[in-house]
Amino acid sequence: MPIIVNLDVMMARRKMSLNELASKVDLTLANLSVLKNNHAKAVRFSTLEAICKALNCQPGDILEYVEAADD
C-alpha cells in the first residue's frame, strides 16, 4: 500500500502509549491499533484532527506516501 501510517513513530516521539492516545481521541484500542498497524482502509478527517491535536503534530507527520514498487 502506498500510504504508510507512522502513528507509532509520532507516539514514540511524544512518549505516549496507545491506551493514552485512545482515551484522548475517544477511539477504541482496537480501532486505533488497526490504524497504527497500517491495516486501515480509510481514516476520517475528524479522527485525523483529534490524533494531530493529541500528538501536537501535522497530518504529514503521521501519513506518508511511498511509491509502489512495480512487480
Predicted model as a PDB file, atoms N, CA, C, CB and O in Angstrom, pLDDT in the B-factor column:
MODEL        1                                                                  
ATOM      1  N   MET A   1       0.842  -1.177   0.000  1.00 63.00           N  
ATOM      2  CA  MET A   1       0.000   0.000   0.000  1.00 63.00           C  
ATOM      3  C   MET A   1       0.890   1.243   0.000  1.00 63.00           C  
ATOM      4  CB  MET A   1      -0.960  -0.004   1.220  1.00 63.00           C  
ATOM      5  O   MET A   1       1.821   1.339   0.799  1.00 63.00           O  
ATOM      6  N   PRO A   2       0.608   2.187  -0.887  1.00 88.00           N  
ATOM      7  CA  PRO A   2       1.489   3.357  -0.994  1.00 88.00           C  
ATOM      8  C   PRO A   2       1.358   4.386   0.125  1.00 88.00           C  
ATOM      9  CB  PRO A   2       1.233   4.031  -2.278  1.00 88.00           C  
ATOM     10  O   PRO A   2       2.227   5.248   0.254  1.00 88.00           O  
ATOM     11  N   ILE A   3       0.301   4.327   0.940  1.00 91.00           N  
ATOM     12  CA  ILE A   3       0.176   5.245   2.074  1.00 91.00           C  
ATOM     13  C   ILE A   3       0.595   4.503   3.341  1.00 91.00           C  
ATOM     14  CB  ILE A   3      -1.291   5.797   2.204  1.00 91.00           C  
ATOM     15  O   ILE A   3       0.036   3.460   3.681  1.00 91.00           O  
ATOM     16  N   ILE A   4       1.581   5.055   4.026  1.00 92.00           N  
ATOM     17  CA  ILE A   4       2.107   4.471   5.254  1.00 92.00           C  
ATOM     18  C   ILE A   4       1.667   5.349   6.424  1.00 92.00           C  
ATOM     19  CB  ILE A   4       3.671   4.337   5.200  1.00 92.00           C  
ATOM     20  O   ILE A   4       1.752   6.576   6.360  1.00 92.00           O  
ATOM     21  N   VAL A   5       1.198   4.708   7.487  1.00 94.00           N  
ATOM     22  CA  VAL A   5       0.795   5.430   8.699  1.00 94.00           C  
ATOM     23  C   VAL A   5       1.930   5.311   9.711  1.00 94.00           C  
ATOM     24  CB  VAL A   5      -0.557   4.864   9.288  1.00 94.00           C  
ATOM     25  O   VAL A   5       2.265   4.216  10.162  1.00 94.00           O  
ATOM     26  N   ASN A   6       2.509   6.444  10.056  1.00 95.00           N  
ATOM     27  CA  ASN A   6       3.631   6.488  11.002  1.00 95.00           C  
ATOM     28  C   ASN A   6       3.165   6.900  12.400  1.00 95.00           C  
ATOM     29  CB  ASN A   6       4.712   7.462  10.503  1.00 95.00           C  
ATOM     30  O   ASN A   6       3.850   7.649  13.097  1.00 95.00           O  
ATOM     31  N   LEU A   7       2.011   6.409  12.794  1.00 95.00           N  
ATOM     32  CA  LEU A   7       1.458   6.762  14.085  1.00 95.00           C  
ATOM     33  C   LEU A   7       2.349   6.296  15.227  1.00 95.00           C  
ATOM     34  CB  LEU A   7       0.076   6.176  14.234  1.00 95.00           C  
ATOM     35  O   LEU A   7       2.519   7.009  16.216  1.00 95.00           O  
ATOM     36  N   ASP A   8       2.914   5.109  15.095  1.00 94.00           N  
ATOM     37  CA  ASP A   8       3.786   4.587  16.153  1.00 94.00           C  
ATOM     38  C   ASP A   8       5.027   5.455  16.340  1.00 94.00           C  
ATOM     39  CB  ASP A   8       4.203   3.152  15.834  1.00 94.00           C  
ATOM     40  O   ASP A   8       5.520   5.599  17.459  1.00 94.00           O  
ATOM     41  N   VAL A   9       5.532   6.032  15.256  1.00 95.00           N  
ATOM     42  CA  VAL A   9       6.716   6.906  15.328  1.00 95.00           C  
ATOM     43  C   VAL A   9       6.376   8.169  16.119  1.00 95.00           C  
ATOM     44  CB  VAL A   9       7.223   7.279  13.896  1.00 95.00           C  
ATOM     45  O   VAL A   9       7.127   8.577  17.005  1.00 95.00           O  
ATOM     46  N   MET A  10       5.224   8.788  15.787  1.00 96.00           N  
ATOM     47  CA  MET A  10       4.833  10.012  16.497  1.00 96.00           C  
ATOM     48  C   MET A  10       4.512   9.730  17.959  1.00 96.00           C  
ATOM     49  CB  MET A  10       3.626  10.660  15.817  1.00 96.00           C  
ATOM     50  O   MET A  10       4.815  10.544  18.832  1.00 96.00           O  
ATOM     51  N   MET A  11       3.902   8.583  18.227  1.00 96.00           N  
ATOM     52  CA  MET A  11       3.610   8.225  19.612  1.00 96.00           C  
ATOM     53  C   MET A  11       4.903   8.043  20.402  1.00 96.00           C  
ATOM     54  CB  MET A  11       2.762   6.943  19.670  1.00 96.00           C  
ATOM     55  O   MET A  11       4.988   8.454  21.559  1.00 96.00           O  
ATOM     56  N   ALA A  12       5.893   7.436  19.790  1.00 96.00           N  
ATOM     57  CA  ALA A  12       7.183   7.249  20.466  1.00 96.00           C  
ATOM     58  C   ALA A  12       7.859   8.596  20.713  1.00 96.00           C  
ATOM     59  CB  ALA A  12       8.106   6.335  19.630  1.00 96.00           C  
ATOM     60  O   ALA A  12       8.433   8.813  21.781  1.00 96.00           O  
ATOM     61  N   ARG A  13       7.797   9.499  19.737  1.00 96.00           N  
ATOM     62  CA  ARG A  13       8.403  10.826  19.907  1.00 96.00           C  
ATOM     63  C   ARG A  13       7.744  11.605  21.041  1.00 96.00           C  
ATOM     64  CB  ARG A  13       8.305  11.624  18.607  1.00 96.00           C  
ATOM     65  O   ARG A  13       8.402  12.365  21.750  1.00 96.00           O  
ATOM     66  N   ARG A  14       6.446  11.407  21.201  1.00 96.00           N  
ATOM     67  CA  ARG A  14       5.702  12.116  22.244  1.00 96.00           C  
ATOM     68  C   ARG A  14       5.624  11.315  23.545  1.00 96.00           C  
ATOM     69  CB  ARG A  14       4.298  12.434  21.753  1.00 96.00           C  
ATOM     70  O   ARG A  14       5.029  11.757  24.527  1.00 96.00           O  
ATOM     71  N   LYS A  15       6.238  10.125  23.530  1.00 96.00           N  
ATOM     72  CA  LYS A  15       6.218   9.237  24.700  1.00 96.00           C  
ATOM     73  C   LYS A  15       4.786   8.998  25.185  1.00 96.00           C  
ATOM     74  CB  LYS A  15       7.070   9.832  25.841  1.00 96.00           C  
ATOM     75  O   LYS A  15       4.476   9.133  26.368  1.00 96.00           O  
ATOM     76  N   MET A  16       3.927   8.639  24.230  1.00 96.00           N  
ATOM     77  CA  MET A  16       2.522   8.405  24.535  1.00 96.00           C  
ATOM     78  C   MET A  16       2.163   6.959  24.201  1.00 96.00           C  
ATOM     79  CB  MET A  16       1.615   9.392  23.754  1.00 96.00           C  
ATOM     80  O   MET A  16       2.520   6.451  23.138  1.00 96.00           O  
ATOM     81  N   SER A  17       1.465   6.312  25.106  1.00 95.00           N  
ATOM     82  CA  SER A  17       1.055   4.923  24.883  1.00 95.00           C  
ATOM     83  C   SER A  17      -0.217   4.881  24.041  1.00 95.00           C  
ATOM     84  CB  SER A  17       0.834   4.194  26.230  1.00 95.00           C  
ATOM     85  O   SER A  17      -0.911   5.885  23.882  1.00 95.00           O  
ATOM     86  N   LEU A  18      -0.501   3.706  23.511  1.00 95.00           N  
ATOM     87  CA  LEU A  18      -1.713   3.504  22.724  1.00 95.00           C  
ATOM     88  C   LEU A  18      -2.949   3.732  23.596  1.00 95.00           C  
ATOM     89  CB  LEU A  18      -1.735   2.084  22.113  1.00 95.00           C  
ATOM     90  O   LEU A  18      -3.933   4.318  23.143  1.00 95.00           O  
ATOM     91  N   ASN A  19      -2.897   3.273  24.833  1.00 95.00           N  
ATOM     92  CA  ASN A  19      -4.017   3.482  25.767  1.00 95.00           C  
ATOM     93  C   ASN A  19      -4.273   4.967  26.013  1.00 95.00           C  
ATOM     94  CB  ASN A  19      -3.735   2.776  27.102  1.00 95.00           C  
ATOM     95  O   ASN A  19      -5.419   5.416  26.009  1.00 95.00           O  
ATOM     96  N   GLU A  20      -3.214   5.714  26.224  1.00 96.00           N  
ATOM     97  CA  GLU A  20      -3.343   7.143  26.493  1.00 96.00           C  
ATOM     98  C   GLU A  20      -3.905   7.874  25.281  1.00 96.00           C  
ATOM     99  CB  GLU A  20      -1.988   7.739  26.886  1.00 96.00           C  
ATOM    100  O   GLU A  20      -4.790   8.720  25.416  1.00 96.00           O  
ATOM    101  N   LEU A  21      -3.389   7.545  24.092  1.00 96.00           N  
ATOM    102  CA  LEU A  21      -3.874   8.192  22.879  1.00 96.00           C  
ATOM    103  C   LEU A  21      -5.331   7.829  22.621  1.00 96.00           C  
ATOM    104  CB  LEU A  21      -3.008   7.801  21.678  1.00 96.00           C  
ATOM    105  O   LEU A  21      -6.122   8.689  22.237  1.00 96.00           O  
ATOM    106  N   ALA A  22      -5.690   6.581  22.825  1.00 95.00           N  
ATOM    107  CA  ALA A  22      -7.071   6.134  22.612  1.00 95.00           C  
ATOM    108  C   ALA A  22      -8.037   6.920  23.500  1.00 95.00           C  
ATOM    109  CB  ALA A  22      -7.201   4.621  22.895  1.00 95.00           C  
ATOM    110  O   ALA A  22      -9.115   7.316  23.054  1.00 95.00           O  
ATOM    111  N   SER A  23      -7.655   7.140  24.732  1.00 95.00           N  
ATOM    112  CA  SER A  23      -8.539   7.895  25.627  1.00 95.00           C  
ATOM    113  C   SER A  23      -8.610   9.366  25.235  1.00 95.00           C  
ATOM    114  CB  SER A  23      -8.063   7.768  27.075  1.00 95.00           C  
ATOM    115  O   SER A  23      -9.665   9.985  25.372  1.00 95.00           O  
ATOM    116  N   LYS A  24      -7.515   9.936  24.751  1.00 94.00           N  
ATOM    117  CA  LYS A  24      -7.508  11.353  24.351  1.00 94.00           C  
ATOM    118  C   LYS A  24      -8.324  11.606  23.093  1.00 94.00           C  
ATOM    119  CB  LYS A  24      -6.084  11.825  24.130  1.00 94.00           C  
ATOM    120  O   LYS A  24      -8.941  12.663  22.961  1.00 94.00           O  
ATOM    121  N   VAL A  25      -8.336  10.654  22.167  1.00 95.00           N  
ATOM    122  CA  VAL A  25      -9.051  10.854  20.899  1.00 95.00           C  
ATOM    123  C   VAL A  25     -10.404  10.152  20.891  1.00 95.00           C  
ATOM    124  CB  VAL A  25      -8.206  10.352  19.734  1.00 95.00           C  
ATOM    125  O   VAL A  25     -11.117  10.185  19.888  1.00 95.00           O  
ATOM    126  N   ASP A  26     -10.757   9.520  22.002  1.00 92.00           N  
ATOM    127  CA  ASP A  26     -12.038   8.838  22.154  1.00 92.00           C  
ATOM    128  C   ASP A  26     -12.261   7.773  21.070  1.00 92.00           C  
ATOM    129  CB  ASP A  26     -13.171   9.854  22.119  1.00 92.00           C  
ATOM    130  O   ASP A  26     -13.307   7.737  20.423  1.00 92.00           O  
ATOM    131  N   LEU A  27     -11.264   6.916  20.891  1.00 93.00           N  
ATOM    132  CA  LEU A  27     -11.344   5.763  19.993  1.00 93.00           C  
ATOM    133  C   LEU A  27     -11.083   4.501  20.795  1.00 93.00           C  
ATOM    134  CB  LEU A  27     -10.332   5.889  18.816  1.00 93.00           C  
ATOM    135  O   LEU A  27     -10.421   4.536  21.832  1.00 93.00           O  
ATOM    136  N   THR A  28     -11.607   3.388  20.306  1.00 94.00           N  
ATOM    137  CA  THR A  28     -11.303   2.124  20.971  1.00 94.00           C  
ATOM    138  C   THR A  28      -9.866   1.729  20.666  1.00 94.00           C  
ATOM    139  CB  THR A  28     -12.286   1.009  20.525  1.00 94.00           C  
ATOM    140  O   THR A  28      -9.300   2.140  19.653  1.00 94.00           O  
ATOM    141  N   LEU A  29      -9.287   0.936  21.545  1.00 94.00           N  
ATOM    142  CA  LEU A  29      -7.935   0.430  21.306  1.00 94.00           C  
ATOM    143  C   LEU A  29      -7.876  -0.352  20.002  1.00 94.00           C  
ATOM    144  CB  LEU A  29      -7.474  -0.455  22.474  1.00 94.00           C  
ATOM    145  O   LEU A  29      -6.901  -0.250  19.257  1.00 94.00           O  
ATOM    146  N   ALA A  30      -8.913  -1.129  19.725  1.00 95.00           N  
ATOM    147  CA  ALA A  30      -8.942  -1.945  18.508  1.00 95.00           C  
ATOM    148  C   ALA A  30      -8.889  -1.071  17.258  1.00 95.00           C  
ATOM    149  CB  ALA A  30     -10.200  -2.823  18.482  1.00 95.00           C  
ATOM    150  O   ALA A  30      -8.115  -1.353  16.343  1.00 95.00           O  
ATOM    151  N   ASN A  31      -9.695  -0.022  17.206  1.00 94.00           N  
ATOM    152  CA  ASN A  31      -9.704   0.856  16.035  1.00 94.00           C  
ATOM    153  C   ASN A  31      -8.385   1.611  15.875  1.00 94.00           C  
ATOM    154  CB  ASN A  31     -10.855   1.848  16.135  1.00 94.00           C  
ATOM    155  O   ASN A  31      -7.882   1.762  14.762  1.00 94.00           O  
ATOM    156  N   LEU A  32      -7.839   2.073  16.970  1.00 94.00           N  
ATOM    157  CA  LEU A  32      -6.564   2.788  16.913  1.00 94.00           C  
ATOM    158  C   LEU A  32      -5.435   1.843  16.512  1.00 94.00           C  
ATOM    159  CB  LEU A  32      -6.251   3.444  18.270  1.00 94.00           C  
ATOM    160  O   LEU A  32      -4.522   2.236  15.786  1.00 94.00           O  
ATOM    161  N   SER A  33      -5.495   0.617  16.977  1.00 94.00           N  
ATOM    162  CA  SER A  33      -4.496  -0.390  16.622  1.00 94.00           C  
ATOM    163  C   SER A  33      -4.537  -0.712  15.127  1.00 94.00           C  
ATOM    164  CB  SER A  33      -4.717  -1.667  17.440  1.00 94.00           C  
ATOM    165  O   SER A  33      -3.491  -0.881  14.501  1.00 94.00           O  
ATOM    166  N   VAL A  34      -5.731  -0.797  14.557  1.00 95.00           N  
ATOM    167  CA  VAL A  34      -5.877  -1.029  13.112  1.00 95.00           C  
ATOM    168  C   VAL A  34      -5.175   0.081  12.339  1.00 95.00           C  
ATOM    169  CB  VAL A  34      -7.378  -1.105  12.708  1.00 95.00           C  
ATOM    170  O   VAL A  34      -4.467  -0.185  11.368  1.00 95.00           O  
ATOM    171  N   LEU A  35      -5.370   1.310  12.766  1.00 94.00           N  
ATOM    172  CA  LEU A  35      -4.724   2.451  12.107  1.00 94.00           C  
ATOM    173  C   LEU A  35      -3.212   2.407  12.297  1.00 94.00           C  
ATOM    174  CB  LEU A  35      -5.284   3.775  12.653  1.00 94.00           C  
ATOM    175  O   LEU A  35      -2.457   2.599  11.344  1.00 94.00           O  
ATOM    176  N   LYS A  36      -2.776   2.156  13.516  1.00 93.00           N  
ATOM    177  CA  LYS A  36      -1.338   2.141  13.829  1.00 93.00           C  
ATOM    178  C   LYS A  36      -0.584   1.060  13.065  1.00 93.00           C  
ATOM    179  CB  LYS A  36      -1.134   1.940  15.320  1.00 93.00           C  
ATOM    180  O   LYS A  36       0.574   1.249  12.693  1.00 93.00           O  
ATOM    181  N   ASN A  37      -1.241  -0.071  12.833  1.00 93.00           N  
ATOM    182  CA  ASN A  37      -0.589  -1.198  12.160  1.00 93.00           C  
ATOM    183  C   ASN A  37      -0.791  -1.222  10.650  1.00 93.00           C  
ATOM    184  CB  ASN A  37      -1.092  -2.478  12.735  1.00 93.00           C  
ATOM    185  O   ASN A  37      -0.574  -2.250  10.009  1.00 93.00           O  
ATOM    186  N   ASN A  38      -1.206  -0.093  10.080  1.00 92.00           N  
ATOM    187  CA  ASN A  38      -1.376   0.052   8.625  1.00 92.00           C  
ATOM    188  C   ASN A  38      -2.402  -0.906   8.033  1.00 92.00           C  
ATOM    189  CB  ASN A  38      -0.056  -0.159   7.938  1.00 92.00           C  
ATOM    190  O   ASN A  38      -2.249  -1.344   6.893  1.00 92.00           O  
ATOM    191  N   HIS A  39      -3.441  -1.235   8.789  1.00 93.00           N  
ATOM    192  CA  HIS A  39      -4.493  -2.113   8.275  1.00 93.00           C  
ATOM    193  C   HIS A  39      -5.762  -1.343   7.931  1.00 93.00           C  
ATOM    194  CB  HIS A  39      -4.810  -3.198   9.290  1.00 93.00           C  
ATOM    195  O   HIS A  39      -6.728  -1.932   7.445  1.00 93.00           O  
ATOM    196  N   ALA A  40      -5.774  -0.039   8.175  1.00 92.00           N  
ATOM    197  CA  ALA A  40      -6.959   0.767   7.903  1.00 92.00           C  
ATOM    198  C   ALA A  40      -7.083   1.051   6.409  1.00 92.00           C  
ATOM    199  CB  ALA A  40      -6.909   2.084   8.695  1.00 92.00           C  
ATOM    200  O   ALA A  40      -6.086   1.286   5.727  1.00 92.00           O  
ATOM    201  N   LYS A  41      -8.301   1.025   5.917  1.00 92.00           N  
ATOM    202  CA  LYS A  41      -8.570   1.345   4.515  1.00 92.00           C  
ATOM    203  C   LYS A  41      -8.882   2.828   4.344  1.00 92.00           C  
ATOM    204  CB  LYS A  41      -9.733   0.497   3.986  1.00 92.00           C  
ATOM    205  O   LYS A  41      -8.760   3.372   3.246  1.00 92.00           O  
ATOM    206  N   ALA A  42      -9.287   3.481   5.441  1.00 93.00           N  
ATOM    207  CA  ALA A  42      -9.641   4.897   5.402  1.00 93.00           C  
ATOM    208  C   ALA A  42      -9.514   5.467   6.803  1.00 93.00           C  
ATOM    209  CB  ALA A  42     -11.080   5.106   4.846  1.00 93.00           C  
ATOM    210  O   ALA A  42      -9.464   4.736   7.792  1.00 93.00           O  
ATOM    211  N   VAL A  43      -9.462   6.793   6.864  1.00 94.00           N  
ATOM    212  CA  VAL A  43      -9.456   7.479   8.160  1.00 94.00           C  
ATOM    213  C   VAL A  43     -10.283   8.754   8.010  1.00 94.00           C  
ATOM    214  CB  VAL A  43      -7.982   7.805   8.643  1.00 94.00           C  
ATOM    215  O   VAL A  43     -10.119   9.503   7.047  1.00 94.00           O  
ATOM    216  N   ARG A  44     -11.163   8.987   8.962  1.00 95.00           N  
ATOM    217  CA  ARG A  44     -11.987  10.200   8.936  1.00 95.00           C  
ATOM    218  C   ARG A  44     -11.115  11.411   9.268  1.00 95.00           C  
ATOM    219  CB  ARG A  44     -13.179  10.089   9.940  1.00 95.00           C  
ATOM    220  O   ARG A  44     -10.176  11.322  10.058  1.00 95.00           O  
ATOM    221  N   PHE A  45     -11.445  12.534   8.650  1.00 96.00           N  
ATOM    222  CA  PHE A  45     -10.719  13.766   8.951  1.00 96.00           C  
ATOM    223  C   PHE A  45     -10.875  14.135  10.419  1.00 96.00           C  
ATOM    224  CB  PHE A  45     -11.212  14.915   8.061  1.00 96.00           C  
ATOM    225  O   PHE A  45      -9.938  14.654  11.025  1.00 96.00           O  
ATOM    226  N   SER A  46     -12.030  13.878  10.996  1.00 95.00           N  
ATOM    227  CA  SER A  46     -12.236  14.206  12.411  1.00 95.00           C  
ATOM    228  C   SER A  46     -11.315  13.366  13.301  1.00 95.00           C  
ATOM    229  CB  SER A  46     -13.714  13.981  12.809  1.00 95.00           C  
ATOM    230  O   SER A  46     -10.817  13.851  14.316  1.00 95.00           O  
ATOM    231  N   THR A  47     -11.091  12.104  12.915  1.00 95.00           N  
ATOM    232  CA  THR A  47     -10.170  11.242  13.660  1.00 95.00           C  
ATOM    233  C   THR A  47      -8.744  11.739  13.495  1.00 95.00           C  
ATOM    234  CB  THR A  47     -10.284   9.777  13.190  1.00 95.00           C  
ATOM    235  O   THR A  47      -7.997  11.821  14.470  1.00 95.00           O  
ATOM    236  N   LEU A  48      -8.363  12.070  12.268  1.00 96.00           N  
ATOM    237  CA  LEU A  48      -7.019  12.583  11.994  1.00 96.00           C  
ATOM    238  C   LEU A  48      -6.783  13.887  12.753  1.00 96.00           C  
ATOM    239  CB  LEU A  48      -6.819  12.802  10.479  1.00 96.00           C  
ATOM    240  O   LEU A  48      -5.701  14.107  13.298  1.00 96.00           O  
ATOM    241  N   GLU A  49      -7.786  14.735  12.784  1.00 97.00           N  
ATOM    242  CA  GLU A  49      -7.685  16.001  13.513  1.00 97.00           C  
ATOM    243  C   GLU A  49      -7.475  15.758  15.009  1.00 97.00           C  
ATOM    244  CB  GLU A  49      -8.948  16.851  13.288  1.00 97.00           C  
ATOM    245  O   GLU A  49      -6.640  16.410  15.636  1.00 97.00           O  
ATOM    246  N   ALA A  50      -8.231  14.823  15.576  1.00 97.00           N  
ATOM    247  CA  ALA A  50      -8.103  14.519  17.006  1.00 97.00           C  
ATOM    248  C   ALA A  50      -6.727  13.943  17.325  1.00 97.00           C  
ATOM    249  CB  ALA A  50      -9.200  13.535  17.446  1.00 97.00           C  
ATOM    250  O   ALA A  50      -6.134  14.280  18.350  1.00 97.00           O  
ATOM    251  N   ILE A  51      -6.218  13.078  16.454  1.00 97.00           N  
ATOM    252  CA  ILE A  51      -4.888  12.483  16.657  1.00 97.00           C  
ATOM    253  C   ILE A  51      -3.814  13.559  16.586  1.00 97.00           C  
ATOM    254  CB  ILE A  51      -4.610  11.381  15.605  1.00 97.00           C  
ATOM    255  O   ILE A  51      -2.906  13.597  17.416  1.00 97.00           O  
ATOM    256  N   CYS A  52      -3.922  14.437  15.587  1.00 97.00           N  
ATOM    257  CA  CYS A  52      -2.936  15.518  15.452  1.00 97.00           C  
ATOM    258  C   CYS A  52      -2.967  16.462  16.651  1.00 97.00           C  
ATOM    259  CB  CYS A  52      -3.189  16.310  14.164  1.00 97.00           C  
ATOM    260  O   CYS A  52      -1.926  16.930  17.111  1.00 97.00           O  
ATOM    261  N   LYS A  53      -4.165  16.734  17.150  1.00 97.00           N  
ATOM    262  CA  LYS A  53      -4.289  17.601  18.328  1.00 97.00           C  
ATOM    263  C   LYS A  53      -3.657  16.941  19.551  1.00 97.00           C  
ATOM    264  CB  LYS A  53      -5.772  17.927  18.608  1.00 97.00           C  
ATOM    265  O   LYS A  53      -2.930  17.590  20.303  1.00 97.00           O  
ATOM    266  N   ALA A  54      -3.934  15.651  19.749  1.00 97.00           N  
ATOM    267  CA  ALA A  54      -3.404  14.928  20.907  1.00 97.00           C  
ATOM    268  C   ALA A  54      -1.884  14.790  20.851  1.00 97.00           C  
ATOM    269  CB  ALA A  54      -4.042  13.549  20.997  1.00 97.00           C  
ATOM    270  O   ALA A  54      -1.211  14.849  21.880  1.00 97.00           O  
ATOM    271  N   LEU A  55      -1.348  14.605  19.638  1.00 97.00           N  
ATOM    272  CA  LEU A  55       0.095  14.406  19.486  1.00 97.00           C  
ATOM    273  C   LEU A  55       0.833  15.705  19.137  1.00 97.00           C  
ATOM    274  CB  LEU A  55       0.361  13.362  18.411  1.00 97.00           C  
ATOM    275  O   LEU A  55       2.056  15.713  18.992  1.00 97.00           O  
ATOM    276  N   ASN A  56       0.079  16.797  19.005  1.00 97.00           N  
ATOM    277  CA  ASN A  56       0.673  18.084  18.648  1.00 97.00           C  
ATOM    278  C   ASN A  56       1.545  17.962  17.390  1.00 97.00           C  
ATOM    279  CB  ASN A  56       1.508  18.626  19.823  1.00 97.00           C  
ATOM    280  O   ASN A  56       2.737  18.270  17.402  1.00 97.00           O  
ATOM    281  N   CYS A  57       0.908  17.500  16.305  1.00 97.00           N  
ATOM    282  CA  CYS A  57       1.654  17.297  15.054  1.00 97.00           C  
ATOM    283  C   CYS A  57       0.765  17.640  13.870  1.00 97.00           C  
ATOM    284  CB  CYS A  57       2.168  15.834  14.940  1.00 97.00           C  
ATOM    285  O   CYS A  57      -0.395  18.014  14.040  1.00 97.00           O  
ATOM    286  N   GLN A  58       1.308  17.513  12.690  1.00 97.00           N  
ATOM    287  CA  GLN A  58       0.597  17.752  11.438  1.00 97.00           C  
ATOM    288  C   GLN A  58       0.231  16.410  10.793  1.00 97.00           C  
ATOM    289  CB  GLN A  58       1.460  18.613  10.468  1.00 97.00           C  
ATOM    290  O   GLN A  58       0.889  15.405  11.063  1.00 97.00           O  
ATOM    291  N   PRO A  59      -0.809  16.374   9.945  1.00 96.00           N  
ATOM    292  CA  PRO A  59      -1.161  15.126   9.258  1.00 96.00           C  
ATOM    293  C   PRO A  59       0.016  14.508   8.494  1.00 96.00           C  
ATOM    294  CB  PRO A  59      -2.307  15.379   8.298  1.00 96.00           C  
ATOM    295  O   PRO A  59       0.139  13.285   8.430  1.00 96.00           O  
ATOM    296  N   GLY A  60       0.863  15.333   7.927  1.00 95.00           N  
ATOM    297  CA  GLY A  60       2.032  14.849   7.196  1.00 95.00           C  
ATOM    298  C   GLY A  60       3.064  14.170   8.087  1.00 95.00           C  
ATOM    299  O   GLY A  60       3.920  13.436   7.593  1.00 95.00           O  
ATOM    300  N   ASP A  61       2.994  14.406   9.388  1.00 96.00           N  
ATOM    301  CA  ASP A  61       3.878  13.715  10.324  1.00 96.00           C  
ATOM    302  C   ASP A  61       3.425  12.279  10.540  1.00 96.00           C  
ATOM    303  CB  ASP A  61       3.930  14.457  11.661  1.00 96.00           C  
ATOM    304  O   ASP A  61       4.213  11.424  10.944  1.00 96.00           O  
ATOM    305  N   ILE A  62       2.144  12.019  10.267  1.00 96.00           N  
ATOM    306  CA  ILE A  62       1.562  10.703  10.500  1.00 96.00           C  
ATOM    307  C   ILE A  62       1.423   9.905   9.214  1.00 96.00           C  
ATOM    308  CB  ILE A  62       0.212  10.843  11.164  1.00 96.00           C  
ATOM    309  O   ILE A  62       1.670   8.699   9.197  1.00 96.00           O  
ATOM    310  N   LEU A  63       1.024  10.580   8.131  1.00 96.00           N  
ATOM    311  CA  LEU A  63       0.783   9.909   6.857  1.00 96.00           C  
ATOM    312  C   LEU A  63       1.927  10.165   5.884  1.00 96.00           C  
ATOM    313  CB  LEU A  63      -0.544  10.375   6.247  1.00 96.00           C  
ATOM    314  O   LEU A  63       2.434  11.282   5.782  1.00 96.00           O  
ATOM    315  N   GLU A  64       2.322   9.122   5.179  1.00 95.00           N  
ATOM    316  CA  GLU A  64       3.444   9.224   4.229  1.00 95.00           C  
ATOM    317  C   GLU A  64       3.086   8.460   2.952  1.00 95.00           C  
ATOM    318  CB  GLU A  64       4.773   8.664   4.858  1.00 95.00           C  
ATOM    319  O   GLU A  64       2.588   7.336   3.006  1.00 95.00           O  
ATOM    320  N   TYR A  65       3.345   9.079   1.822  1.00 94.00           N  
ATOM    321  CA  TYR A  65       3.126   8.429   0.531  1.00 94.00           C  
ATOM    322  C   TYR A  65       4.437   7.799   0.071  1.00 94.00           C  
ATOM    323  CB  TYR A  65       2.592   9.446  -0.532  1.00 94.00           C  
ATOM    324  O   TYR A  65       5.469   8.467   0.017  1.00 94.00           O  
ATOM    325  N   VAL A  66       4.389   6.517  -0.257  1.00 91.00           N  
ATOM    326  CA  VAL A  66       5.568   5.797  -0.748  1.00 91.00           C  
ATOM    327  C   VAL A  66       5.202   5.188  -2.094  1.00 91.00           C  
ATOM    328  CB  VAL A  66       6.045   4.687   0.272  1.00 91.00           C  
ATOM    329  O   VAL A  66       4.209   4.471  -2.210  1.00 91.00           O  
ATOM    330  N   GLU A  67       5.994   5.472  -3.090  1.00 88.00           N  
ATOM    331  CA  GLU A  67       5.758   4.932  -4.437  1.00 88.00           C  
ATOM    332  C   GLU A  67       5.732   3.407  -4.397  1.00 88.00           C  
ATOM    333  CB  GLU A  67       6.847   5.425  -5.426  1.00 88.00           C  
ATOM    334  O   GLU A  67       6.637   2.773  -3.854  1.00 88.00           O  
ATOM    335  N   ALA A  68       4.691   2.832  -4.974  1.00 79.00           N  
ATOM    336  CA  ALA A  68       4.565   1.366  -5.024  1.00 79.00           C  
ATOM    337  C   ALA A  68       5.576   0.796  -5.996  1.00 79.00           C  
ATOM    338  CB  ALA A  68       3.133   0.944  -5.432  1.00 79.00           C  
ATOM    339  O   ALA A  68       5.785   1.347  -7.077  1.00 79.00           O  
ATOM    340  N   ALA A  69       6.204  -0.306  -5.618  1.00 76.00           N  
ATOM    341  CA  ALA A  69       7.186  -0.962  -6.476  1.00 76.00           C  
ATOM    342  C   ALA A  69       6.455  -1.699  -7.594  1.00 76.00           C  
ATOM    343  CB  ALA A  69       8.081  -1.942  -5.658  1.00 76.00           C  
ATOM    344  O   ALA A  69       5.440  -2.349  -7.342  1.00 76.00           O  
ATOM    345  N   ASP A  70       6.952  -1.607  -8.816  1.00 70.00           N  
ATOM    346  CA  ASP A  70       6.371  -2.347  -9.935  1.00 70.00           C  
ATOM    347  C   ASP A  70       6.768  -3.790  -9.858  1.00 70.00           C  
ATOM    348  CB  ASP A  70       6.800  -1.753 -11.272  1.00 70.00           C  
ATOM    349  O   ASP A  70       7.944  -4.119  -9.701  1.00 70.00           O  
ATOM    350  N   ASP A  71       5.769  -4.666  -9.971  1.00 59.00           N  
ATOM    351  CA  ASP A  71       6.043  -6.101  -9.925  1.00 59.00           C  
ATOM    352  C   ASP A  71       6.216  -6.664 -11.300  1.00 59.00           C  
ATOM    353  CB  ASP A  71       4.941  -6.836  -9.209  1.00 59.00           C  
ATOM    354  O   ASP A  71       6.454  -7.863 -11.451  1.00 59.00           O  
TER     355      ASP A  71                                                      
ENDMDL                                                                          
END                                                                             
